[in-house]
Amino acid sequence: MTTLKLIMAVILLSTFKGGAQQIEDYQWKNRILLFFEVSWESDAINSQLEKFSGVREEMVDRDLVLFVVTPKGIFTEHGHPQDMHLKDVYNTVNVSEKFKGAVLIGKDGGVKLKKDLEITPQLVFDLIDSMPMRRAEMRSGKNH
């Protein structure tokens, strides 16, 4: 029985990452679109979220996840707070807390687009579809 408890403890500890999720946790699994703004309630954020809400299937097909980043925290597109280190996100994409724009991070973890708001879903999809990894996904008939 002690051996079983030890094995379970090792499994639990090996999957525990200290609570906070990081941008790097998405690497090789997802592309990330970050909308940076000073407030979750801004007109620019509401407009961007509205544009992207109608293209859910296309986002899923491209393994694209979306977050809103404000100086007060990181949120899903539905407003749910995320347990990510805010400063790490700003540092990863090399922007200040005053930046208002969009940043696309590829599956490889590299910044693929950094642009002022507003952007269109088509701009993001065209950019993703031009990436070698995405082209390989489309050729193989797999989107993951």
Residue pairs with C-beta under 8 A, 6 or more apart in sequence:
17 25
19 83
20 83
20 84
20 85
21 82
21 83
21 84
22 84
22 85
22 88
23 32
23 84
23 88
23 89
23 92
23 105
23 109
24 92
24 109
26 32
26 65
26 105
27 107
27 108
27 109
28 107
28 108
29 63
29 107
30 63
30 64
30 65
30 107
31 62
31 63
31 64
31 65
31 104
31 105
31 106
31 107
31 112
31 128
32 64
32 65
32 66
32 67
32 104
32 105
33 52
33 64
33 65
33 66
33 67
33 102
33 103
33 104
33 105
33 124
34 66
34 67
34 68
34 69
34 89
34 93
34 102
34 103
34 104
34 105
35 45
35 48
35 49
35 66
35 67
35 68
35 69
35 101
35 102
35 117
36 69
36 70
36 95
36 99
36 100
36 101
36 102
36 103
37 44
37 45
37 68
37 69
37 70
37 100
37 117
38 70
38 71
38 98
38 100
39 45
39 70
39 72
40 68
40 70
40 72
40 75
40 79
44 100
44 117
44 118
45 68
45 117
47 117
47 118
48 102
48 117
48 118
48 119
49 66
49 68
49 77
51 118
51 120
51 121
52 59
52 66
52 77
52 121
53 77
54 121
55 121
55 125
58 121
58 125
59 65
59 66
59 121
60 143
61 143
62 125
62 128
62 129
62 134
62 143
63 107
63 143
63 144
64 124
64 128
66 76
66 77
67 74
67 75
67 76
67 77
67 82
68 74
68 75
68 76
68 77
68 79
69 75
69 86
69 89
69 90
71 86
71 97
73 81
73 82
73 86
74 81
74 82
74 84
74 86
74 89
75 81
75 82
76 82
90 96
90 97
90 99
92 105
93 103
93 105
93 111
93 114
94 111
95 101
95 103
95 114
100 116
100 117
101 114
101 115
101 116
101 117
102 113
102 114
102 115
102 116
102 117
102 119
102 124
103 111
103 113
103 114
104 111
104 112
104 113
104 114
104 124
104 127
104 128
105 111
105 112
106 112
106 131
106 133
107 133
108 133
112 127
112 128
112 131
113 119
113 123
113 124
113 127
128 134
129 135
129 138
137 143
137 144
